[in-house]
């Protein structure tokens, strides 16, 4: 175990205390878990590190997990956590985070880091701290404690209830599991969706590693029409919460309501398995269509702000802020036109640098 001033560093992939600590924390999420960290490390080479005030040989009382990202393209940095919607600092008091912030600030120049980023869910930084807002998103969470009829009645009548009923009448097929065939169906739809949005797809290896690391805590659900996959979602289970992480669909079959059918099946299954809530994931603050879609499931929305600690002037801090740069807009248009044999390797390369 290494030390950072008054704090200790541990490897969450090899230190059994971390997963035990995460399991005991009410505020922990799937993104703190060892399976998630292991998949990040296997796929992208990101090295996870936990900073804690608890010395070696003692039970953990707090912990903030980061991944060390080393990139020749976007610079070295600590991120909590890459590819993750949120990652709450698991500290008992604001004083602990304040002390850690002082230590981390010293490490920026010592380790030649471009910045340190944290993605808290509920943690609020005081105005006096050196952390500054970097990106703004919206997070939706669906309370699953009401009975199924009450949940259904809380869905938007025309945009959600009606589409679920239409999907059920249309006789869409429904399959779930973790097989290679289901992964191929999901990934094919993901390629269509990411191309439509002008965004490179995550590498297939990422999803293979998620399946291997999470096992039966991961489920792929596919809706099909006449044997053709038309919509798919991937969910993860953490304690008593179900997490909707990825969704994709064939635009040609939107009218059949495949995504709505999958969400409704997922909610029903989550209820049967005792889940108390469903994390519907983050949406960019400017993505009003996606925010509205999640609102209409009766989910509660909350602001989700990422913070950065940096020695650079404010104007030089952000390479992936809220407003897309000219280069990003150009890249989005190019991706929508490029063939799969170029787009797929592009995704494998870029996700190591832009997280």
N, C-alpha and C positions, 0 to 999 in steps of 0.2 A: 504494500500500500504506500503510495507516494503522498507527500504533503504539499499543501499550498498555503503557506503562512499558518493561520490558525485552523485550516481545514485539511481534510484528508481526501485523497483520491482513491477510488476503488474501481475495479473492472466489474461491471454488472453481469458480464457473460460468464465469469468464473467465480465470483463471490456469491455464495448462496444466500447471504443476508439480504441482497437487493430484492429478489423476487418475493421473499417472505415479507419484507417491509412493504412492497407495493401491494401485496394481497391484503395487508392489514389496514391500508390507508383508504379512508372514505373518498378522498379527492383524487385518487389515482385513476388512470385511464388505461386503455389498451396500448397507448403510445408509450407508457412507462414500462410495459411488460418486457420480459426477456425474449419471448418469441418475436416481437416487433423489432427489438434492437438487434437480434441475431439475423433477421432477414435483411435489415439495413446493412449490416456488416458484410454478409455473404454477397449481396448484390452489388453494392457500391463501394465497399471497402471503408466505409465510415467507421471510425473507432469510437465506441461509446465510453464515456467517463462519468462517474458520479462524484460530486463534491458533497462532503458531509462533515459535520462537526464531531461525529462519533469515531473514536479511534479503533484500530484493529482489535479484534477479539471481543468487542462489545456489541450489544444490539444497536441497530440503527435507530436514531431518533429523528433524523431529517435526511434529506437528500435532494439534490438538483442534478438531473441527468442531461448531459450534452453529448453531441457527436463532434469529433474533431474532423473538419472537412479540409482537405488539402487539395488545392486546385491551381494549376498554372494559369487557368483562364480567368477565374473570379477571385483568386486569393485564398489564403488560409483564414479560417474562422472557426469559432465554436457556435453550434446551433442547437437549440433545445426545442424541438428536434427536427432534422430534415425530413421531408416527405410526410410530416405529421401535421394534423389540423391544429392541435394544441398540446401543451405539455406543462401542466401546473407545477410550479416549484413546491416540493413537498417539505416545506419548512413550517415549524410550529409558530413562529412569530416573525413580524416584519424586521425585528432587530437582526435575526439570523441572516436574512436576505441582504440587509444593508451591509453587514460585515463581509459577506461573500462578494458583494458588488465591489467593495474596496479592493479585495484580493484579485478579482477578475480584471479590474481596471489596470492593475499593475502588470498583469500577464499579457495585455495587448501589445505593449512595446517590447516586453521581454521575449515573447514568443513570436513576434512579428505578425500579429493577427490583424486582419483588416477590420474586423469587428466581432462582437459577441451578440448573438440574438437569442431572445427568449420569447416563448409563445404561451403566455399564461392564459388560463381559462377564467379564473376569478380574481387572481392576485392583482392588486392595484398598487402601482408605484406612486410614491409621494412626489410632489412637484420638485422637491429639493434633490432628488436622486439624479445621477448622471444618465439614466436610461431615458431614451427618447422614442416616441412612436415612429414605427417604420412602415407598417402596412395595416390596413383596416379591412376586416371581414365581418361576416355575420354567421353565427352558429345557431342551429335549430336543434331542439331536444323535444321529443314527444314523450309525455307522461303516459305510461302503460298501465297505471293502477286502475283506471275505470274499467268496467265490464266492456266486452266487445261491442254490444249494441250501442253503448254510450259513446265509445270511441268512433264508431261509424257515423253516428248522428252528428258528431263534431266536425266531420270532414265537410268541405265545401260541397254544397248540394249539386251544382251543375258541373263544376270542373273536376270533382274527385269522385263523389258517390256515383254519378251517372256514368263516368268512364269505367269504374269498377264493374258496374252491372253490364255495360256494353261488352267489356272484355269477357265476362263470364258467359254471356249469351253467344259470343262469337266462337266459343269452343276452343280457345287457345290452349295449346298443350303446356304443361308445367312440369319441370324437372329440377331436382336439386341434388347437390352432392359436391364431390371434389375430384371427380375422375378427370383423366387426360382429355376425354372427349368434351366434357363440359367446359374445361379450361379453354380448349380450342374454340368452342362456340362463343364463349365470353370474349376471348381475345380478338376474334374476328370482328365482333361488334364494337369492341373498344377501338380498333383501328379506324373503323368507319366514323365513329363519334369524334375521336381526336382530330381526324383529318377535317371533319366538318367545322370544328372549332379553331382550326389552324394551330393545333398544339401537337408536338411530337408525343407518341405513345410511350408509356413506361415499357421497359424490355419485358418480354415474356418471362425471362429468368426471375424477375422480381415476384411475379405471381407464383411461379413454381416454388420459390423459397418461402413465400408466405404460407402456401399449402403445407409444405414440409414442416415448417416451424410451428404452425398453429394447430395442425391436425383437425380434429373434429370441432374446434372452436371457430373454424372458417367454413362458410357455405357459399357456393355459387348457385344462383337460381336463374333458370332460363325459361322464357316464354317463347313458344314456337307457333307458327301458323303453317298448317299443311306440311309439317316436317322441317320447316325453315326457321332457324333462330331469328327472332325479331327484337328481343329485349333481354337484358341480363343485368343482374346486380351481384355484388360481392359483399358479404357482411362478415364481421368478426364479433366474437363474444368475449366479454371481459366481466367477470363476476356477475352482477345482476343487470348488466347493460348490454344491449345489442348495438353494434356500430355499423351503420351503412357507410361503406368506404368508397365503392366504385359503382357507377351505373353507366350503361351504354345501350344504344338502340339503333335499329335501322329506321332512318327517317321515312322511308317509303311505307312503313307500317304503323306510323304514329297513331293513326285514327283508330287502331284496334285496341289501344289502351294497354299494351303489354307491360309497360313500367308500372302503371297503376295496379294491375293484377299482381305483379311481383311484390309491390309494397304491401298490399293487403294480405297476401299469403304470409309474408315475413312478419307482419304485426300479429297475425293470429298464432303463428308458430312461436313467436317470442312470448306471447301471453301463456301458452301452454307450458313453456319451459321455465316460467317463473321470472322472466325479465321484468324489471320495474320501469325501465326507460329505454328509449331508442335515440341514439345520437345520429342525427341526419347529416352531420358533417358541415363543413364551412362552405360559405359562398362568398365570392368577392362582393364587396359593398356596392359595386356598380352593376352587378349581375341581377337586375331586378326581376327578370323572368324566372330564374332559379329560386330566388328568395320567395317570390309569390307562390311558386309550386309547393315549396315546403310549408309556407304559411297555411295553405289550403288543406293540409293534413291535420290541422289543429295543433301544430308544434309551436313551442314558445321560442322566440328568437332573442338573442342577446348579442351585443357587440363583442367582437373578438379582435383585439389589438395586439400586434407584435411589437416588441421593443428591442432597440439596439443600443449597445454600449460601444462607443467608437472614439478614437482620438482624431478622426478625420473631420474636417468641416462638414456641416450639415449637407451642403450641396453635393458632396462626394460620397455620401453614405450609401446610397441606394442604387443597386443595379436592377432590382425587380420590384420597384415600389408600386403604388396603386395605379399611377398613370403610366400606360405603356409608352416606351420610347419609340422613335421613328423606326429604329432597327427591329424592335419587337413586332411592330405592326407589319413591317416588310416580311419578317420571318414567318409570321402567321399566314400571310397570303401565299408565300412560297410553299409552305408545308401542305397547304390545301391542294396544290397542283402537282407535287412530286409523287413519283411512283413508290409503292410499298418497299421495294428493295433499297431505296435510299432513305425513306422516312424511318424505317425500323432501326437501322444502325444509328441514325441521327439521334433517336431517342435514347439508345443505350449510352451514347457519348454524353449528351447534354445533361442527363439527370445526375451525372457525377459532379457537375459544376454548378447547376442552377437548382437549388433545393429550398 
